Amino acid sequence: MKKGFRIVLAASLIVTFFTPRALVQGSNCSDPAKIFSGSYNLVFAFDKKGDARVTQKVSLKNLVGDCVAKEYALRINSTKIKFLSGKDSQGNLIVETKKDKTSTVINAKLNDFVIGKNKTVTFQLRYIIKDLARKQGLIWNLTVPQIATGEKISSYKLKLLVPANYGEIFMISPKPQNVKEEKKQTAINYSKNKILDRTISASFGRNQEIAFGFKTQLENKGFLSKKVFLPLPPDTQKQQILFTSIKPEPTKITIDETGNYLAEYSLNGGKSIEVSVKGVARIPGAGKNFASPLKISSDGLKELKNPNRHIQSQDRLIQEKAKELKTSEAIYDFVKNYLEYDTDAFESINSDRKGAIETLSKKTRATNLDFVDLFVALAKAAGLPAREVFGPVLPGDKGFNPSFVGEPLNTKNIHVWAQVYDADKTSWVNYDPTWANTSGIDYIGEEFSDRFILFISPGGEDINSLKNFSVHTDSVTIAGAKNKSDFSPKLDLKLSTDQAFAGFPVDLEIKLENKSGVTLSSGEIVTKVENVDLLGKEKIELEPLMPYETKTYRVKLRAGDIFRTTQGKITISLNGKSGDKEVALSKEKEIAVASFFSLGLQQILLGVLLTLLIVGFSAPKLRRVLKK
């Protein structure tokens, strides 16, 4: 006798799986891999508002004949399910729904049962998931369910249809089988090998922009005046910063050897100031950079592999595990699956920093920094240049995404993740094992649209300067920008010289002023002259010109006719780069070169000097003549 049972497909934004529940005449019907094989064809067609119209075609093949499928249930981690329908070869299906606080269960009663060995039944479900794609800042984000089925999968295809108004692909993981861009939509196709057991995470748009605000206290507890420093978000290969306000203005902004921006203030003993910083971070999408490829020297790469107090990459246990895992992807998979997130520490905003050895050996409950310490330690032990990066993140809707750094900061204002240097691509690749663990979604790639870097640390040992951002919960504010900001640099060139006289060198002063809140990351000044001689190099390579900074450069000139005044011409050209924008600026200056015999201080001094030389040279001869 054959007995029908219910096949349950629990499909959330994270996991989808079959769970047959029946025992028939002594046969075990609870192992779907031995009972059924499945073929899937799913289409997620998104509209301009972010709703997804889902068409799900399923074919079930009975492999044994003793178990019968009569119903099909689908659990979706959303309460915004609309317009349900289903049909099979015999007509429309009876479809019922049941909702709880966070999900919807769809139950479809099949008209055509899967009865008999090798019998195949095909049916289709259609429904709409509201707000499956959401706009965050300037970027559209979407997440499509992972399929982790219990039965054998014979065929699996998934297609995303994304409207053109979402923009170009910012990032997508995993990599699709193919992408076809059409006038009104983009078709993204996956096959079984590409997507089975994986969650699709995709973002669309050219650049992301994140508005931020920092308000922090700087204090000098000593008796003597000293310099204090505040970290500011830096420009990197994958982010550009526009500072709209820094109050009070720092003495200067410098760049340390790691690439961090540091605002310098001078404080008298026992004094403190409140610093307010506002700005916008811009992050480019896939295949785009704001700076030239980053080549790190062999000494720099060696430094990025060194251990420290919490990242004990030299430890035997760490070394053995790294030798087993070998690649950054394998290390990432291990860490995200090995540890359990410590929600109690997150809620209490208090956590000790355990270090990589304790985290690995004791398999302790871990918070963000523990996940990253272990990942970076294993990466370094595997010979991979790795570092930790800290920064604020946008609030997400992809499950539980905790923003928290424990000791020594104990703050929810800042998140931490890891980066591994890819020498072939000369770029840094992001790895966030914490969020991969808590959300079930992969966080790997050169582009993350939900965060920006505030501070870079090779080993997480120098993060005390971030304490200023953790004193109050409102020390850091962050939001996706609604409109694009102007990241164009505003530069000014001023040229000046003293009076030039023939035969004498004269300095040309070049004053370059940055009147904007963006950094001129690189550039050169080229000097062209007419009727004067340039003493020295024609080109001056520029160091980064920081926001609101002024720098002065000097070149020496010499020319002129000793008998008459001549006119010279100087042309100064600036060619540089700020973010993805090329900068070109040029200025000319006419210079009058007085003749050698014109009356001027330089000529008088030269005349006196020549007279003294002549007298000095002639004096011995004159004395000998007088003696005779």
C-alpha positions as CSV (number, residue, x, y, z in Angstrom):
1,M,0.0,0.0,0.0
2,K,1.3,3.4,-0.9
3,K,0.7,6.4,1.4
4,G,0.8,10.0,0.5
5,F,2.7,12.6,2.4
6,R,3.6,16.2,2.4
7,I,6.8,17.6,0.9
8,V,7.8,20.8,2.6
9,L,10.0,23.4,0.9
10,A,11.2,25.9,3.5
11,A,12.5,28.8,1.4
12,S,13.6,31.8,3.3
13,L,16.0,34.5,2.2
14,I,18.7,32.3,3.6
15,V,17.8,28.6,3.3
16,T,15.5,26.4,1.2
17,F,15.1,22.7,1.8
18,F,12.8,19.7,1.4
19,T,11.6,17.7,4.5
20,P,9.4,14.7,3.6
21,R,7.5,13.3,6.6
22,A,6.1,9.8,6.3
23,L,6.8,6.1,7.0
24,V,4.9,3.8,4.6
25,Q,4.7,0.0,5.1
26,G,8.1,-0.1,6.8
27,S,9.7,2.0,4.1
28,N,11.5,5.1,5.3
29,C,10.0,8.1,3.4
30,S,12.0,10.7,5.4
31,D,15.1,10.5,3.2
32,P,14.2,12.6,0.1
33,A,17.5,12.0,-1.6
34,K,16.6,8.3,-2.0
35,I,12.9,9.0,-2.9
36,F,12.8,11.9,-5.3
37,S,14.9,13.8,-7.8
38,G,14.0,17.4,-8.5
39,S,14.3,19.8,-11.5
40,Y,13.9,23.5,-10.9
41,N,13.4,26.5,-13.1
42,L,13.0,29.8,-11.2
43,V,12.6,33.3,-12.5
44,F,12.7,36.4,-10.3
45,A,11.4,39.3,-12.3
46,F,12.0,42.6,-10.4
47,D,10.0,45.8,-11.1
48,K,11.0,49.4,-10.6
49,K,9.7,49.5,-7.1
50,G,11.7,46.5,-5.8
51,D,8.9,43.8,-6.0
52,A,9.8,40.4,-7.4
53,R,7.4,38.4,-9.5
54,V,8.5,34.8,-8.9
55,T,7.7,32.0,-11.3
56,Q,8.8,28.6,-9.9
57,K,8.5,25.5,-12.1
58,V,9.2,22.2,-10.3
59,S,9.4,18.7,-11.6
60,L,9.5,15.8,-9.1
61,K,10.5,12.3,-10.1
62,N,9.6,9.4,-7.9
63,L,12.6,7.1,-7.6
64,V,11.2,4.3,-5.5
65,G,7.4,4.1,-5.9
66,D,6.6,3.4,-2.3
67,C,6.2,7.1,-1.3
68,V,3.7,9.5,-2.8
69,A,3.9,13.3,-2.8
70,K,0.5,15.0,-2.5
71,E,1.3,18.4,-1.2
72,Y,4.1,21.0,-1.6
73,A,4.8,23.7,1.0
74,L,7.0,26.7,0.7
75,R,8.3,28.9,3.5
76,I,9.4,32.4,2.6
77,N,11.1,34.7,5.1
78,S,8.7,37.6,4.3
79,T,5.2,38.5,5.2
80,K,4.9,40.5,2.0
81,I,3.7,37.7,-0.2
82,K,1.0,38.7,-2.7
83,F,-1.0,37.2,-5.6
84,L,-0.5,33.5,-5.1
85,S,-1.4,30.9,-7.7
86,G,-0.4,27.5,-8.8
87,K,-1.2,24.9,-11.5
88,D,-0.2,21.5,-12.7
89,S,-1.2,19.3,-15.7
90,Q,-4.7,18.8,-14.3
91,G,-5.5,22.5,-13.6
92,N,-5.2,25.1,-10.9
93,L,-3.9,24.1,-7.5
94,I,-5.5,24.8,-4.1
95,V,-3.0,27.2,-2.5
96,E,-3.3,28.2,1.1
97,T,-1.1,30.6,3.2
98,K,-0.2,31.0,6.8
99,K,1.8,33.9,8.3
100,D,3.7,34.4,11.5
101,K,5.6,37.5,12.6
102,T,8.5,37.0,10.1
103,S,7.5,34.5,7.4
104,T,4.8,33.1,5.2
105,V,4.1,29.4,4.5
106,I,2.5,28.6,1.2
107,N,0.9,25.2,0.9
108,A,-0.1,23.8,-2.5
109,K,-2.2,20.6,-2.9
110,L,-1.2,18.8,-6.0
111,N,-3.9,17.5,-8.4
112,D,-1.5,15.1,-10.0
113,F,0.2,13.0,-7.3
114,V,3.8,11.7,-7.8
115,I,2.7,8.0,-7.8
116,G,4.8,5.1,-9.1
117,K,8.4,4.6,-9.7
118,N,9.9,6.9,-12.3
119,K,6.7,8.9,-12.4
120,T,7.3,12.7,-12.9
121,V,5.0,15.4,-12.0
122,T,5.5,19.1,-13.0
123,F,3.8,22.0,-11.4
124,Q,4.2,25.7,-11.2
125,L,3.8,28.4,-8.5
126,R,3.6,32.1,-9.0
127,Y,3.7,34.8,-6.4
128,I,5.1,38.3,-5.7
129,I,7.5,39.1,-2.9
130,K,7.2,42.8,-2.0
131,D,10.4,44.8,-1.5
132,L,12.8,42.0,-2.2
133,A,15.0,44.6,-3.8
134,R,15.6,47.8,-1.8
135,K,17.4,51.0,-2.5
136,Q,20.1,51.9,0.0
137,G,21.7,55.3,-0.8
138,L,22.3,55.3,-4.6
139,I,22.5,51.5,-4.8
140,W,19.8,48.8,-5.3
141,N,20.4,45.7,-3.2
142,L,18.7,42.3,-3.6
143,T,19.1,38.9,-2.1
144,V,17.7,35.7,-3.6
145,P,17.1,32.5,-1.6
146,Q,19.7,29.8,-1.3
147,I,18.7,26.3,-2.3
148,A,19.8,23.5,-0.1
149,T,17.5,20.6,-1.0
150,G,17.3,17.2,0.6
151,E,16.4,15.4,-2.6
152,K,18.7,14.8,-5.5
153,I,18.8,17.7,-7.9
154,S,18.9,16.7,-11.6
155,S,18.5,20.2,-13.0
156,Y,18.5,23.7,-11.6
157,K,18.2,27.0,-13.4
158,L,17.6,30.5,-12.0
159,K,17.2,33.7,-13.8
160,L,17.1,37.3,-12.5
161,L,15.4,40.0,-14.6
162,V,16.4,43.4,-13.3
163,P,15.0,46.6,-14.8
164,A,17.5,49.0,-16.4
165,N,16.7,51.8,-13.9
166,Y,18.5,49.8,-11.2
167,G,21.8,50.7,-13.1
168,E,24.8,48.6,-13.9
169,I,26.0,45.7,-11.8
170,F,27.9,47.1,-8.8
171,M,28.7,43.7,-7.4
172,I,27.2,40.2,-7.6
173,S,28.1,37.0,-5.8
174,P,28.4,34.2,-6.8
175,K,29.5,35.0,-10.4
176,P,26.7,34.2,-12.8
177,Q,26.9,31.8,-15.8
178,N,26.2,34.8,-18.1
179,V,24.7,38.3,-18.1
180,K,22.7,39.8,-21.0
181,E,22.2,43.5,-20.9
182,E,19.2,44.7,-22.9
183,K,17.6,48.1,-23.3
184,K,14.9,47.7,-20.6
185,Q,16.4,45.0,-18.4
186,T,19.4,42.9,-17.4
187,A,19.1,39.2,-17.5
188,I,21.3,37.3,-15.1
189,N,21.5,33.5,-15.5
190,Y,22.7,30.8,-13.1
191,S,23.0,27.0,-13.5
192,K,23.1,24.2,-11.0
193,N,26.9,24.3,-10.6
194,K,27.0,28.1,-10.0
195,I,24.2,28.6,-7.5
196,L,23.2,25.4,-5.8
197,D,23.7,25.8,-2.0
198,R,24.5,29.5,-2.5
199,T,22.7,32.7,-1.7
200,I,22.7,35.3,-4.5
201,S,23.6,38.8,-3.3
202,A,23.7,41.6,-5.8
203,S,23.9,45.3,-6.0
204,F,23.2,47.7,-8.8
205,G,24.4,51.3,-9.5
206,R,27.6,53.0,-10.7
207,N,28.8,54.4,-7.3
208,Q,27.5,54.3,-3.8
209,E,27.6,57.4,-1.6
210,I,27.4,57.3,2.2
211,A,26.9,60.5,4.2
212,F,28.5,60.5,7.6
213,G,29.0,62.7,10.7
214,F,31.5,62.3,13.5
215,K,31.4,64.2,16.8
216,T,34.2,63.4,19.2
217,Q,36.2,64.8,22.1
218,L,39.9,65.3,22.0
219,E,41.7,65.8,25.3
220,N,45.2,66.5,26.6
221,K,45.4,65.2,30.2
222,G,49.0,66.2,30.6
223,F,50.4,69.5,31.9
224,L,52.4,70.5,28.7
225,S,51.1,71.3,25.3
226,K,51.1,68.5,22.9
227,K,49.8,67.3,19.5
228,V,46.8,65.1,19.4
229,F,45.5,63.2,16.4
230,L,42.0,62.2,15.1
231,P,41.6,59.5,12.4
232,L,39.6,60.6,9.4
233,P,38.3,58.3,6.6
234,P,41.1,58.0,4.0
235,D,41.0,57.9,0.2
236,T,41.9,54.4,-1.0
237,Q,41.8,52.4,-4.2
238,K,38.1,51.7,-3.5
239,Q,36.8,54.8,-1.7
240,Q,37.0,58.6,-2.1
241,I,36.1,61.0,0.7
242,L,34.5,64.4,0.4
243,F,34.8,66.4,3.7
244,T,32.0,69.0,3.8
245,S,33.0,70.3,7.2
246,I,35.7,69.9,9.8
247,K,35.3,72.1,12.8
248,P,37.5,73.4,14.2
249,E,40.0,73.1,11.3
250,P,43.0,71.0,12.1
251,T,46.6,72.3,12.0
252,K,47.1,69.9,9.1
253,I,46.0,66.5,7.8
254,T,48.7,63.9,7.3
255,I,48.9,60.4,5.9
256,D,50.6,57.7,7.9
257,E,52.6,54.8,6.5
258,T,49.5,52.6,6.4
259,G,47.5,55.1,4.4
260,N,45.3,56.5,7.3
261,Y,44.4,60.2,7.4
262,L,45.2,61.9,10.7
263,A,43.9,65.3,11.6
264,E,46.4,67.1,13.8
265,Y,45.5,69.5,16.6
266,S,47.6,71.2,19.2
267,L,46.2,71.3,22.7
268,N,47.5,73.0,25.9
269,G,47.8,71.0,29.0
270,G,44.5,70.0,30.6
271,K,42.5,71.3,27.7
272,S,40.0,69.5,25.4
273,I,38.0,70.3,22.3
274,E,35.0,68.8,20.5
275,V,35.6,68.1,16.9
276,S,32.8,67.8,14.4
277,V,33.4,66.2,11.0
278,K,30.9,65.8,8.2
279,G,31.3,64.3,4.8
280,V,30.4,61.8,2.1
281,A,32.2,58.6,1.2
282,R,32.0,57.4,-2.4
283,I,32.5,53.7,-3.3
284,P,32.9,52.5,-6.9
285,G,31.4,49.3,-8.4
286,A,32.9,46.3,-9.9
287,G,36.0,46.8,-12.0
288,K,36.4,50.5,-11.1
289,N,39.1,52.1,-9.0
290,F,39.7,55.6,-7.6
291,A,43.4,55.2,-7.5
292,S,46.1,53.5,-9.5
293,P,46.8,49.8,-8.9
294,L,48.4,49.4,-5.5
295,K,51.9,47.9,-5.7
296,I,53.3,46.9,-2.3
297,S,57.0,46.4,-1.9
298,S,58.5,43.0,-0.8
299,D,59.3,44.6,2.6
300,G,55.7,45.8,2.9
301,L,54.3,42.4,2.0
302,K,56.5,40.8,4.6
303,E,55.3,43.3,7.2
304,L,51.7,42.4,6.4
305,K,52.4,38.7,7.3
306,N,53.9,39.4,10.7
307,P,52.2,38.2,13.9
308,N,51.3,40.2,17.0
309,R,49.8,39.9,20.4
310,H,46.3,39.0,19.2
311,I,47.1,37.7,15.7
312,Q,49.4,34.8,16.7
313,S,50.1,33.5,13.2
314,Q,53.3,31.9,14.4
315,D,51.5,29.5,16.8
316,R,51.7,25.8,15.9
317,L,47.9,25.2,16.0
318,I,47.3,28.2,13.8
319,Q,50.1,27.1,11.4
320,E,48.7,23.6,11.1
321,K,45.2,24.8,10.4
322,A,46.4,27.3,7.8
323,K,48.4,24.6,6.1
324,E,45.3,22.5,5.9
325,L,43.1,25.4,4.5
326,K,45.7,27.1,2.2
327,T,43.5,29.7,0.4
328,S,41.8,32.8,1.7
329,E,38.4,31.5,0.5
330,A,38.9,28.2,2.4
331,I,39.9,30.2,5.5
332,Y,36.9,32.4,5.2
333,D,34.5,29.4,4.9
334,F,36.2,27.7,7.9
335,V,35.9,30.8,10.2
336,K,32.3,31.7,9.3
337,N,31.2,28.1,10.0
338,Y,33.4,27.3,12.9
339,L,32.5,30.0,15.3
340,E,29.2,30.9,17.1
341,Y,28.3,34.6,17.4
342,D,28.1,35.9,21.0
343,T,24.8,37.8,21.0
344,D,25.1,38.3,24.8
345,A,28.3,40.3,24.4
346,F,26.7,42.2,21.5
347,E,23.7,43.2,23.6
348,S,25.8,44.2,26.6
349,I,28.3,46.1,24.4
350,N,31.1,44.5,26.3
351,S,33.5,41.8,25.2
352,D,37.1,40.7,26.0
353,R,39.5,40.3,23.0
354,K,40.5,36.7,23.1
355,G,43.1,36.5,20.4
356,A,43.3,34.0,17.5
357,I,44.8,31.1,19.6
358,E,42.1,31.0,22.2
359,T,39.4,31.6,19.6
360,L,40.6,28.6,17.6
361,S,41.6,26.2,20.4
362,K,38.6,26.7,22.7
363,K,36.1,27.4,20.0
364,T,34.7,30.2,22.1
365,R,31.6,32.2,21.4
366,A,33.0,35.1,19.3
367,T,32.2,38.7,18.4
368,N,33.3,40.6,15.3
369,L,36.9,41.2,16.3
370,D,37.4,37.6,17.3
371,F,36.2,36.4,13.9
372,V,38.5,38.8,12.2
373,D,41.5,38.1,14.4
374,L,41.2,34.4,13.7
375,F,40.8,35.0,9.9
376,V,43.8,37.3,9.7
377,A,46.0,35.0,11.8
378,L,45.2,32.1,9.5
379,A,45.7,34.2,6.4
380,K,49.1,35.4,7.6
381,A,50.1,31.9,8.6
382,A,49.2,30.7,5.1
383,G,51.6,33.4,3.7
384,L,48.9,35.8,2.6
385,P,49.3,39.6,3.3
386,A,46.3,40.5,5.4
387,R,45.1,43.3,7.6
388,E,42.1,44.5,9.6
389,V,39.9,47.5,8.7
390,F,37.5,49.4,10.8
391,G,34.6,51.6,9.8
392,P,30.9,52.4,10.1
393,V,28.3,50.4,8.2
394,L,24.8,51.2,7.0
395,P,22.0,49.4,8.8
396,G,21.0,46.4,6.7
397,D,18.0,44.2,6.0
398,K,19.8,40.9,5.2
399,G,19.4,39.2,8.5
400,F,21.3,39.8,11.6
401,N,24.3,42.1,10.8
402,P,25.9,43.2,14.1
403,S,28.1,46.3,14.1
404,F,30.2,45.9,17.2
405,V,33.9,46.0,18.2
406,G,34.8,44.7,21.7
407,E,37.8,45.5,23.8
408,P,39.4,48.0,23.7
409,L,36.6,50.0,22.1
410,N,33.3,48.2,23.2
411,T,31.2,50.2,20.7
412,K,28.4,49.5,18.2
413,N,29.5,52.6,16.3
414,I,32.1,50.7,14.3
415,H,32.4,47.4,12.5
416,V,35.6,45.4,11.7
417,W,36.3,43.2,8.7
418,A,39.4,41.8,7.0
419,Q,41.3,42.4,3.8
420,V,43.7,40.2,1.9
421,Y,46.1,41.6,-0.7
422,D,45.8,40.1,-4.2
423,A,49.2,40.6,-5.8
424,D,47.9,39.6,-9.3
425,K,45.2,42.2,-9.3
426,T,47.3,44.6,-7.1
427,S,44.2,45.3,-5.0
428,W,42.7,44.5,-1.6
429,V,39.8,41.9,-1.3
430,N,37.3,42.3,1.5
431,Y,36.3,39.3,3.7
432,D,33.6,39.7,6.4
433,P,33.3,36.3,8.2
434,T,31.3,37.8,11.0
435,W,28.3,38.8,8.8
436,A,28.6,35.7,6.7
437,N,28.1,33.7,9.9
438,T,25.2,35.8,11.3
439,S,23.3,36.5,8.0
440,G,24.0,33.4,6.0
441,I,25.1,35.6,3.1
442,D,28.6,35.7,1.6
443,Y,30.5,38.9,2.2
444,I,33.5,38.6,-0.2
445,G,34.7,41.0,-2.8
446,E,36.5,44.2,-3.7
447,E,33.3,46.2,-3.4
448,F,31.0,46.5,-0.4
449,S,28.3,49.1,-0.9
450,D,27.2,49.3,2.8
451,R,30.4,50.6,4.5
452,F,33.5,52.6,4.2
453,I,36.9,52.5,5.9
454,L,37.7,54.8,8.8
455,F,40.9,53.2,9.9
456,I,43.4,50.6,8.5
457,S,45.4,48.4,10.9
458,P,47.9,45.6,9.8
459,G,47.2,43.8,13.1
460,G,44.6,45.5,15.1
461,E,47.1,46.7,17.7
462,D,46.9,50.4,17.1
463,I,43.2,51.1,17.4
464,N,43.1,53.0,20.7
465,S,42.8,56.2,18.6
466,L,39.3,55.0,17.7
467,K,38.1,55.2,21.3
468,N,37.0,58.8,20.6
469,F,34.3,57.4,18.3
470,S,33.0,55.0,20.9
471,V,32.3,57.4,23.9
472,H,28.7,58.1,22.9
473,T,26.2,56.2,20.8
474,D,25.7,59.3,18.7
475,S,29.4,59.9,18.1
476,V,28.9,58.4,14.6
477,T,26.0,59.0,12.3
478,I,25.7,57.3,8.9
479,A,23.1,57.2,6.1
480,G,22.9,56.4,2.4
481,A,23.0,59.6,0.4
482,K,19.8,60.5,-1.4
483,N,21.6,62.6,-4.1
484,K,25.0,62.6,-5.7
485,S,27.5,64.9,-4.3
486,D,30.1,67.0,-6.2
487,F,33.5,65.4,-5.8
488,S,35.2,67.7,-8.2
489,P,38.4,69.2,-6.8
490,K,38.6,73.0,-6.7
491,L,42.2,74.1,-7.1
492,D,43.9,77.5,-7.5
493,L,47.4,78.3,-8.9
494,K,49.2,81.5,-7.9
495,L,52.6,82.5,-9.4
496,S,54.9,85.2,-8.1
497,T,58.5,86.3,-8.5
498,D,60.9,89.0,-7.3
499,Q,62.3,91.5,-9.8
500,A,64.5,89.6,-12.2
501,F,67.8,91.0,-13.5
502,A,69.9,89.6,-16.3
503,G,72.4,87.0,-15.3
504,F,71.0,86.6,-11.8
505,P,68.8,83.6,-10.7
506,V,65.3,84.4,-9.5
507,D,62.8,82.2,-7.7
508,L,59.4,81.5,-9.1
509,E,57.0,80.7,-6.3
510,I,54.1,78.4,-7.2
511,K,51.3,78.3,-4.7
512,L,48.8,75.5,-5.1
513,E,45.7,75.8,-3.0
514,N,43.0,73.1,-2.5
515,K,39.8,74.9,-1.8
516,S,37.7,71.7,-1.7
517,G,37.1,68.8,0.7
518,V,38.6,66.2,-1.6
519,T,42.2,65.1,-1.9
520,L,44.3,65.6,-5.0
521,S,45.8,62.1,-4.8
522,S,48.5,62.5,-7.4
523,G,49.8,64.9,-10.0
524,E,52.7,66.8,-11.5
525,I,53.6,70.4,-12.2
526,V,55.2,71.1,-15.5
527,T,57.1,74.4,-16.1
528,K,57.5,75.8,-19.7
529,V,59.6,79.0,-20.3
530,E,60.2,81.4,-23.1
531,N,63.1,83.9,-23.2
532,V,64.3,82.7,-19.8
533,D,66.3,79.6,-18.7
534,L,64.9,77.0,-16.3
535,L,67.5,76.0,-13.7
536,G,66.5,72.5,-12.6
537,K,63.8,69.9,-13.6
538,E,60.9,70.7,-15.8
539,K,58.5,68.4,-13.8
540,I,57.7,68.3,-10.1
541,E,56.0,65.2,-8.9
542,L,53.3,66.0,-6.3
543,E,52.6,64.4,-3.0
544,P,48.8,64.2,-2.1
545,L,47.3,67.6,-1.6
546,M,45.0,67.2,1.3
547,P,41.5,68.9,1.7
548,Y,41.8,72.7,2.2
549,E,45.6,72.4,2.1
550,T,48.0,74.9,0.5
551,K,51.5,73.9,-0.7
552,T,54.3,76.1,-2.1
553,Y,56.8,75.0,-4.7
554,R,59.8,76.9,-6.1
555,V,61.7,76.8,-9.3
556,K,64.7,78.9,-10.3
557,L,64.9,81.0,-13.5
558,R,67.7,83.0,-15.1
559,A,67.9,85.0,-18.3
560,G,68.2,88.5,-19.9
561,D,70.2,90.7,-22.1
562,I,72.9,92.5,-20.2
563,F,72.3,95.7,-22.2
564,R,68.5,95.9,-22.3
565,T,65.3,94.8,-20.6
566,T,63.7,91.6,-22.0
567,Q,60.3,89.9,-21.6
568,G,60.0,86.3,-20.5
569,K,57.0,84.1,-20.3
570,I,56.4,81.2,-17.8
571,T,53.6,78.6,-18.2
572,I,52.8,76.4,-15.3
573,S,50.6,73.3,-16.0
574,L,49.1,71.0,-13.3
575,N,48.0,67.5,-14.3
576,G,46.6,65.4,-11.6
577,K,43.9,63.0,-10.4
578,S,41.3,63.1,-7.7
579,G,39.2,60.0,-7.3
580,D,38.2,59.1,-10.9
581,K,38.4,62.6,-12.1
582,E,41.4,63.9,-14.2
583,V,42.5,67.4,-13.1
584,A,44.1,69.9,-15.5
585,L,45.0,73.5,-14.6
586,S,47.3,76.0,-16.3
587,K,48.5,79.5,-15.5
588,E,50.8,81.9,-17.4
589,K,53.0,84.7,-16.1
590,E,54.9,87.4,-17.9
591,I,58.3,88.3,-16.4
592,A,60.3,91.4,-17.2
593,V,64.1,90.8,-16.9
594,A,66.0,94.0,-16.3
595,S,69.4,94.5,-18.1
596,F,72.6,94.0,-16.2
597,F,73.3,97.7,-16.2
598,S,70.0,98.9,-14.8
599,L,70.3,100.3,-11.4
600,G,69.1,97.9,-8.7
601,L,70.1,96.4,-5.5
602,Q,71.5,93.3,-7.1
603,Q,73.6,95.3,-9.6
604,I,74.9,97.5,-6.9
605,L,75.9,94.5,-4.8
606,L,77.5,92.8,-7.8
607,G,79.4,96.0,-8.6
608,V,80.7,96.2,-5.0
609,L,81.7,92.6,-5.2
610,L,83.5,93.0,-8.5
611,T,85.3,96.1,-7.2
612,L,86.5,94.2,-4.1
613,L,87.7,91.3,-6.2
614,I,89.6,93.7,-8.5
615,V,91.1,95.5,-5.6
616,G,92.0,92.3,-3.9
617,F,93.7,91.0,-7.0
618,S,95.5,94.2,-7.8
619,A,96.7,95.1,-4.3
620,P,99.8,92.9,-4.2
621,K,101.0,94.2,-7.6
622,L,100.4,97.7,-6.5
623,R,102.5,97.2,-3.3
624,R,105.4,95.8,-5.3
625,V,105.3,98.8,-7.7
626,L,105.3,101.3,-4.8
627,K,108.2,99.6,-3.1
628,K,110.3,100.0,-6.2
